[in-house]
Amino acid sequence: MSNSLADKIQHNVEDALDEVARSLRKAAEGAEGLSGEANEALSKAAADVKRAAESLRKQAVAAARDVAKKATHEVQEHPVASLAAAITAAAALVSVIAATRKK
């Protein structure tokens, strides 16, 4: 996986995390009638979500790097098969584009 794709995934995860944290903070601010314990529980939940999302992001980036390394290894080990697969994919793409233009 390219660095730019990993960066996009990381950015998307961070955006989702920020949105969840904002929503939880808004809920905590709007919960004036909640007890101190409930407000504390809501704050703890926000922190837990943030930690879980960060862990998920790290795992996703590591997994993406592993897949990229394996793909690179396979291409190096089997260049002819890789070329054939790339040509087949390109032909399929051309076929789809041609079929779309006919409509």
N, C-alpha and C positions, 0 to 999 in steps of 0.2 A: 504494500500500500504506500502510496506516495506520501511525503511529509505534508503536502497541502491537504490531502484528503484526511489524514490523521488530525491535522490542525482544525479542519472544518468540523470533524466529529467532536473533538474536544470543545470547540467553541459552542456547538449546539448543546452539548451536555451541560456546559457552564451556564448557558442562557436558560435552559430548563431549570437548572438548580436555582439560579437567581430568581426566576419567576415563582418557584415553589416557596423559597424563603420570603419573598415579598408578600406572597399571599398569607403565609403563616404569621408574619409580623403584623399585617393588616388585621388579621383575625384577632391577634392578641391585643392590638390597640383598640379594636372595636368591642372587645369583651370586657367592658368596664365592670359589669356585674359579676364577673368571675372571681372566685376566691384567689388568694395568693398562690395556693397549691395548683389550681387549674392553670393559672397564667404561667407558672413555672413549668408545668408539664408541657404547655404549648411551646414555650421557648426551648425546652429540651428536645421536643419533637423536631423543631426546626433545625437544631444543631445536629441531630441524628440523621435527618434527611441530607443535610449538607455533607456529612462524613460518608454516608452511603453513596452519594452521587460521586464524590471524589474517588472513592474506592473503585466504583464502576468505571469511571473514566480511565483510571490507571490500568485496570484490567483490559479494557477495550483497546487502549493504545498498545499494550504489550501483546495482545492477541493479534492485532493488525500487523505489528512488526514481524511476529512469527510467521504469519501467513505470507507476507511479502518475501521473507527469507526463503521459505519453502518453495514459493513460486519461482524465485530466481534460481534456486538450486535445480528445480525440475527443468527449467529452460536451458540451463547450462548442461545438464545431463542428457537432455533429449531435444537438441536444437531442431532436427528435422520434423519431429512430431509437433513441436511448438510452432514452427513455421506453418505447417499444415493446418493446425488449429486456428492460427491467426488468419490465414487465407480463407478458411471456411467461415469464420465469423464475419470477415469483410464481405464475402459473397452473400451471406445471409442478410447483412445490413443493406447491401445494394438491392437485393430482392425485395426487402420490406419497403425501401424508399420507392422503388419502381412500382410496386403494387399500390402504394399510397397515392402516387401521382396519377395513376390510371383512374382513380375514383373521382 
